[in-house]
Amino acid sequence: MNSRGGRTIACGWLLAAGAAFAASPASREAQQAAAPADLDELREVIVSGEKPVAKVADLIPWIRRLLGQYNFEGYVDLGGRGDPQDRRSARGVGLCVGFGVAPGVQCEINVRWPESRGPDGEEIPGGVSPLAPAMILYGVEPDDVGIRYLQVDNRGLAEGGTADIIGDTAAFTTPCVDIPQGCQRITRITARPDSKVIEMQVDTLVDDALVLRYRFQMTRVAEVQAAGSSSSPPDRKRR
């Protein structure tokens, strides 16, 4: 990343939040309030009929697909209405490395888009990137047979939860920490075994209405070995 000071601050946030990640198993029922059925991109995650991964050992190939150095491309839809004038082009970089024997993955990302404010100069949801930088932890949750997720943004705000893996996709539903009551954030990450591209979509809903969407494509530009591994994970193939 291009800011050593930003990295130091973000690492401090991550260390503080990492203790919570390790020490406080979250209730999936509390995290995963049902999302509205009419969102246009629930796609095969909901409708395919595929069953969630049922064995902890089968989660490890998925989490290892996250390893690598990435370029980010995509957009932010301010207001979530699909209006072209509310779309902001997003660009950035990221590095995801392995740690521990579980295994876990730690990502440092720096994603930016043009700043936007309301008519009177007030802040609006998504108007300023909270991901420049941000730190993310992913880990295997053996009790729930899922993936734990914790993100700390550049304001020091932490959000996290646990998700099943269905097909190649994890979908995390968490309460928003930066928007008042009635808000939830749904993060969907699709990592296929035969691709160097990871898809990430983050939807913010207030009272079940979509108010903000991030849509990113992460393209792996360099490999990173898993922690304690002497070779690249076998399930990660290049397209």
Secondary structure, DSSP 8 states (H G I E B T S, - for coil): ---HHHHHHHHHHHHHHHHHHHH----HHHH-----TT-TT-HHHHHS---B---GGGTHHHHHTT-EEEEEEEEEEETSS--GGGEEEEEEEEEEEEETTTTEEEEEEEEE------TTS---TTSS-S-TTEEEEEEEETTTTEEEEEEE-TTS-EEEEEE-EETTEEEEEEE-SSS-TTEEEEEEEEE-TT-SEEEEEEEEEETTEEEEEEEEEEEEEE----TT-SS--TT----
